[in-house]
Amino acid sequence: MDKLLEPSNCIPCMLPFITSQFLTRSQGDRPQVIPKISENFAFIGQFVEVPDDVVFTVEYSVRTAQIAVYGLLKLEKKPIPMYKGDHHIEVLFDAMKTLLT
C-alpha cells in the first residue's frame, strides 16, 4: 500500500456512514424539517423527513432548505415540485422497452 500511495497526493479515508441514507426507516426516524415545537429553527439536508422524496440528490437538500425558509418566514410559496417520472406514460413506456430488450 505504501508503494502505491508514495507517488500520490491521495489521502485514503473511510466513510463508515455513507450508506446510512439508504437504510430502511420508519416514521419518526428522521425529524421533520420544521418540528412542531419550533418557531425559529429547522433542520435541512439529507437526514430530515420529506414525504415521497428520494434522498441522496441535490434536489432533496435544496427542497429541505426551501421548506425551512418558506415555513419559518411564513411565505405562501411552495418548494420546487418533485419530478414524478412514474406518472408519465412516456417514461413508463421507455422503461418497459428497456426491460424487454
N, C-alpha and C positions, 0 to 999 in steps of 0.2 A: 504494500500500500504506500509506503514512504517513497518508493521509487517512482510510483505513478504521480504522487502529489508534489514531489520536489520541483519539477519544472512548471507547475501550475499555480495560478493565483486563486484557485478554487478552495473554498473552505467548506468541508463537508459538514452537514448538520442533520439532525433528526427532527422530524415533525410528528411527534407522537399523537397529537390530537387532530391531524389533518383529516381523518376520516370521520370525525365526530359529527360533522354536519349530515352525514348520510345514514346515521344510525336511526333505527325506528324510534319513534317517540309517541308519547301520549299527550292528551290535552292537559295543559298545565305544566309541561316540562320546560317550556320557554316562557319568558314573561311577555306580556302584551307590550306593544310599542309605547303606549301611554297607559301605565297602570291605573286602575280605577281610583286609587287613593291619591294620584298625582295631580298637582296643579301647576308645577313648574319644572318637571323633568320628564325625560323619556329615554327609552333605550333604542339604539339604532344598530344596524349591522346584521350579520348572519345568524345571530343566536337569539332572535326575537321571533315572536309568532306573527305570521301574516297568513291568514287563511287562503288555501288553494294556490299558494305560490311555491316556487321551487328555489331552494337555497343554492348557494354557490354561483350566483350570477351577479353581475354588476347591477342589473335592474332591481334585484331584491334589496340590495343595500341602498340604492337611490330611493326606492319606494318607501323603505322604513324611515329614511330621513324626511321625505315629503310628508308622510303620515304624522311624524313627530312635529314638524314645523307647522303644518296646517292645523293640526289639532290643538297644539299649545297656544297658537295665536288666534284660534277660533275663526279661521278663514273658511269661507264657503267654497273651498277648492277641493278637488279630488286628486289623488295621486295618479300617475301615469297608469292607464289600464294595462292589465296583463294580456299578452298575446295568447289566445287560446286556439292553437292550431288544430286541436282535436274537434273543434266545432266547424272547421272549414272543409267542405266536401272535396276541394282540390287537394288539400294536404292529405286527407284520408285516402283518396284515390291514388296519389303518388306513393303513399306508404304501402298500399295493397299491391301496386305494380312491383315495387321493390321486393316485397315478400315473395311474390310469385316467380320472380326471375332468378 
